C-alpha cells in the first residue's frame, strides 16, 4: 500500500507600497519559504494569497483594496482558498477591512509579520476570519532574514523604524509607531550579508534617515554609519534616501562630500516652500532655511543630484502660497521631483483644517508644477549630452540594448540610462551583465531617460 504524499501549500504573495514595505515583504517571504511553503508564480492560483498592503494616502489605500478585491474574486471562483491581508492598511484599518471587502480570511498587523507562516497554516484550518493585531509596533526589525525579490546587485537597507515627526498631514507615526533607530551593529551585519550576496549598491531607507542614532544618543549617527558601511568590501554605491532637511548637518554633508562610496545623491522631501504652509504642516523648515540648504549642498558637493517631494493643495494654500512654491522650484532646479495632491487622511489634524482646496485646483497646480519640472529635467538631460558617466547595469535585453543607471538615478523612482548598441569589441572590455559597471557616453535623451553608448 502506498502512502499518499501530502501536497505542499502554495502561497501567492502580492507586495505593494514603498521600499520599507518591500523589505517587510521580503522578510515575510523568507518566513514562508523556511516553513516549507511554496511561493506560487501566479498568486491568483495559490492555496493562500497574502497581500502586503500600503495605507499611507488615499491612492495607495485604493490600490490595496483593488488587489484585495481581485484576490477575493479568485477565491469565489475556487482558484484561491484563503485571502490574508497584511501590512500598513491592516495596521491602520484593522477589523474594519472585513466590512470594506467581504471575503477576507485574516487581518495581520505589522507586529505579527514574522509569524506569517504560522498564521497561514492557522488560517487554512480556520472556519471564520481571524484578526492578528497588536499595539503600534515597538520592536526594531531585524531584516537579515529576507528572501529578496529585487535584483541581486541593488538592495534596500533599513536603518530605522517608525517616525516621531508630527506632520499634520501624515499617518505614518500612527501606523508604524515612534522613531526607533536600528542598532548600528545590526545594520552593519545586514550590509555585510547583502554585499556577500552580490549587492554592489545599498540604498539606506527609513522614515527619516538623517536623524539616525539620535534616540541612541549617537552623535552624527548617519555620518558615522555611512563611514562604517563604506569599509565593507564589495560595495560600490551607498545611497541615502528620505533625508529630512532639518537633519542635514555640516558633518553629514562633509562626510558625503569626501566619501568614496557614498554617491552624490540625496532625496530630500521638503513638501512645500511657503512659510505659511510649512507652519500649518508642522514642518520646522522655512523658505530661507531650505534655500540655504540647497546652496550649502551645491557648494560642498558641486555634482550632487537632488530629488524632492512636494504636496500641493494643502488646506489654506492660496494662489500666493502656491506661487511661492513654484518660484522656489524654478530657483532650486531639482534634478528630480515628485508632486502629490493633498489628501485629507482620517486621523490627521490637517483633515479637519478649514479652507480645504477644491480637487480641480489641486490637480491644476500639480500639472503646472510637473510641466515646470519637466522643462528643468529635460534641460538638465540636454546638458549631459557628450559627458561620460559610470553606469550600473540593471538589465540586458539582447546584444544591442541594456538598461542601467548613473549615480544620479535611484532604483525604482528615477529615470534610467538606455544603453544602445553593442559593447566595444576589445579585450578587457567589461561584460554587459546586471550588476556590472560600464563607462558610457551620453549621446542623446528620450524624455526623462538618457541615451548612452558604452565606451
N, C-alpha and C positions, 0 to 999 in steps of 0.2 A: 504494500500500500504506500503510495507516495504522499508525503506531507505537502499540503498546499502552501506555496510561497505567498507571504503577505505582500501586497503591492505597497510600495513606499508612498507616503503622502507627498503630493506636489503642491507647491506654493507659488502663486503668481504675485509678483511684487511690483507695485507702482510707486515710484518716488517722485514727489512734487516739491516745489519750493526752492529755497536758496541753498548755497553751498553748505551752510551749517546744517540744514535739514538733510542734505545729501550725505554728510558724514554720519548722521543718525541712521539713515537708510543702510549705509554700508555696515554699520555695527549690527543692525538687526539681521541683515543678510548673513553675516558671519555666524550669528547665533543659530539661525535656521539651518545653515549648512552643517555646523558642528553637531546639531541634534539628529543628523541623518535624514533630514527632509530634503526633497529635491526642489530646486528653484526652476519653475517652468519657463520655457521660452515664450509661450503665449499665455499671458496672465488670464485671459478670458476663458481658458480651457483648463484651469487648475482646480484641485480639490478646494483650496482656500485662496482667496485673494486678499492680500494685505495692502492697504493704501496708506502711505505715509504722507499726511496732508500738510498744507500750509494754510494759515488763517490770519495772516498779517493784515491784509486790506481786502476790500470787497471783491476785486477781480480774482485774487488768489483763493478766497473762500469759494467763489463760484466755480473756479476751475476744479477745486477739490470736490465740490458737490457733484459736478458733472461726472467726474471719474467714479464717484461712489454710485451714482445712478446707473452708469454703464455696467459696473460690476454686479449690481443688484439685478439688472435686466438679464445678464448672463446667468445669474443664479435661477431666475424664474424659468429659463429655458432648459435648465438641468445641466448646463455646461460647467457651472460652478456650484459647489455645495455650501460654502460659507464665505461671508464677507466681513473682514476685520478692518476697522478704521483706527489709525494711529496718528501721532504727530500733533502739530500745533493746533489744528482745528479741533481735534479731540480734547486737548487740554483746555481750550477756550470755551467750547460749546458744551462739552460733557454729554450727559444723558440727553440733552435737548436734540442732539443729532438724530436720535431714534424717531423723533417727531418730524424732522425735516425730510428724512428719507426712510421710508418703510422697507424693512428687509435687512438692515444691518444686524450682524450677529454678535459683534463685540466692539466696544469703545475702549481704546488703550491710550492712557496718558503718557506724558514724557518720562515720568519716573519709572514706568513699567516697561520701557523699551527693551531692556536687557532680559526680560522674562518672556519675550515674544514667542520663543519656540514652545514653551510650556503652555502659553495662552492659546496657541494654535491647536495643540492637542486637546486642551480642555474645551475649546470652542467646538471642535468636531464632535465631541461627546455630549455637549450640552443641548438641551431641547429648547432653550429660550435665550434671548440676548443677555450678555454679561457686560458689566461695567468695571473697568480696571483703572480707576482714577485715584490719585493721591493728592496731597497738597502741592502747591507750587514747588517744583523740584529744587532740592538743595544740594544734592551730590554733584561734585565736579566729575565730568565724564572722563573715563579712560578710553581713548579712541585707538588703542594699539591693536585691538582685535577687530579688524574690518575686512570685509570682502569687497574690494574696490571694484566699482563698475565703470570708472572712467579710464582714460589712457594710463598706461603704466608709468610714463615719463613725467606726468604732471599730477600733483596731489594737493588737496587742501589739508592744512594743519591747523586745527582749532586750538587757540591759546586761552580761551575763556568761555564761560557760560553766563547767560543772563545779561541784564543791564540795570544799572542803578540811576540812569538819567531819567528825568521825569518830563520828557517832552509831552506837550499837551495833546498831541495827535496820535501817540504811539501806544500799541497794545503789548509790545514785547515784554516789558517788566512784569505785566500781569500773567503772561503766558509762560515765560521762561525763568522768572524769578530775578533776584538781585544779581549784580555782577560778582562773579567768582573767578579769580584767576586760577588757571591750572598750574600746579607746581612746576617750576622750570625743569626739574629732573625728569618729570613725566613727559613734558614736551620734547625734551632732547632725546629721550628714548624713542618716542614716536618718530621723530625726524630721522634718527639713525635707521629705524626699521623701514621707513619709506624710501630712504636712499638705498638701502640694501636690496629693496625690491625693484629698483630701477628708476625711481623718481630722480630727475635732474632739476625739476622746478617744484618749489614748495610755495604755496600761497597761504599766508598767515591770515586766519579769519577769527572773528569774534564780533560781538555787537559793537564794541569799541576797542580796537587793538591798541590805541595809543596810551590808554591808562593801564595797560597790563602791569600787574605786580603791585599796584598802589594798595590794594587790600591785603597784600602780603608784606607790607612795609618795605618794599623794594624801592630803591632809588633808581630812576631811569630804567625801569624794568624792561620795556620793549627794546631799548637800545642795547642793553646788556644781553637780552635774549638773541637779538639779531647777530651780535658779535660771536656768541657761542655756537649758534646754528651754522654760522659761516665756516667753522672749523671742521665740519663733518665732511669727510671725503665723498666724492661723487656728485655732490650738489653743485649746480652752476648758477641757478637763479633763485633768489628768495624775494618774494613779492609781498608787500603789505597792503591789505585791503581793509576797508571800513575804518579809516583813520579819522577820528573826530578832530576838528580844527583846534579845539582848546587843548588837546594833548600833544600838539606838535611843538615840543620843546626844542631849544637850541641844541641840546645834547643829542636828541634823536635826529635832527636834521644833519648835524655834523657826522653822526655815525653812518647815516645813509650815504652821505657825500663821499666818505672815504672807504666805504665798504667795497670789496671786490666781487661780492656775490649778491648783495642787496641791490636789486635793479632800481634804476632811477624812474620809478613809477609810484604814484600814490593815488589811492581812491579816497577822496575827502568829501563826505556828504555834508554840504553846507545847508541845504534845504531852502534857504532864502537869503536875500541880501538887504532887505529893508529892516531898519532897526525896529520899527513898529511891529512888523510881523514876527521877527525873531523873538521879540519880547513876549508876544502872545503865544508863540510856540514853546516858550520856556527854554529857549536856547541861550546860552551865555555869550554868544558871539554878537558882534556889531559889524556894520559895513566897514568901518575903519579897520577893525582888527582883521577881518577877512582879507582886505586889500593888503594890509601889512604882511599877512602870512604868505600870500601869493608872491609878493615881492621878495620876502626872505628866502622862500624856496627856490625861486628862479635865480636869485643872486648866488646862493650857495651851491646850487646844482643846475647849471645852465641848460643841460639837456634833459631835464626832468619832464616827464609826461604826467599831466594832471587830469584826473577824472572826477566828476562830482555828480550829485543827485539833487534835484530841486522839486519843490512842491508848489504848484500854482493853485489859486482859488481858495486859499486858506481864509477862514472867516475874517471879515474886516479888510481883506485885500481890495482896495480901491484901485483905480487906474494909476494913481500916484505911486502906490507901493509896487504895483507891477512894473511900472516904468523904471523904478529904482532897481528892480531885479534885472530887467532887460539891459539897462545901462551897465550893470556890473558884469553881465555875461559878455557884452561887447568888449568891455575893458579887459576882463580876465583871459578871454580867448582860451578856454579849456580845450584840451585835446579831445576829450570825450565827455558827454553829458547826457544824463537821463532825466526825464521830466515825468512827474506823476501829477494827476489832479488830486485835490484833497478829497478824502472820503471820511464822512462823519462816523467813525467807528464807535460802536456801543461800548461803554465803559471808559471812554476817554473824555476828558473835560472839554476838548475842542468840539465834540459832537453837539454840545449844548450851547456853544457860543452864539451870541447874536450876530447879525449881519452875514449870514451864510451867503455864499456866492452862487448864483444860478449855474446849473450844469453847462449850459451853452456858452457862458462866459468863460468858465474853466477850460472847456475844450478849445475855444478860440485862443486863449492865452497859451495853452500847451502847444498848439500848432505854430503860433508865432515864434515861441522860443525855439522850437525844434527846427524851423526854417532858418532862423538866425544861426543856430549851432551848425546846421548843415553847411552853410557858407563858410563858416570858420573851419570846420573839419576838412572840407574839400580843398580849401586854400592851403591848409597845413599839409595835406597829402601832396598837392602840386609842388610844394616847396621841397619835398623829399625826393622828387624825381632826379635821378643822376647820383644820388648818395648811395653809399654802401652800408649794409646792415648785417648783423649776425641774426640768423633766423633759426628758430627751433621748429623742426618739422613735426606736425601733428598727425598728418595722414598722407598717404601716397595713392594717387589714382592713375595707374598705368605708368608708362615710361615718360610721358610728356607733361604730367601735371602732379603737383603736390600742394598741400596747404600747410601753412606754418604761421609763426608769429615772431615779431621782433620784441624787444623788451617792453615796448610801449603798448603792447596788446595783451590784456589779461585773458585767460581762457573763459569761454562761455559768454562773456558780456561784451567784448570789444570786437573790432574788425579783424581782418586776417591779412596775411601775405599770400597771394596766389602765385605759386612758383611754376612758371610756364616754360616749356622747352625741356630738352633732355639735359642731364647733368654733363659737365665737361668730361670729355673722353681722354683723361690723362691720369697717369699713375699717381696714387696718393690722394686723389680727389675723394672727399667724403661720400660714403654710400648714402643714397636717399632712403631713409627709413624713419619711422616715428621715434622721436627721442634724440635724433641726431641734430647737431648744429651745422649749418652751412652758411657760407658767406654769399650774400646776394647783392645785386644792384637793382635799385628801383627804376623801372622802365616806364611806368605809367600808373594810372589809377582806374578803378572800377567802382564808382560810387564811394563807399567808405573804405573799401579794400585797396591794398597796394598790389600792383602787378610787378613782379620781380623776376629776375633771371639769376640762376646760380652762376658764380664766377670762380 
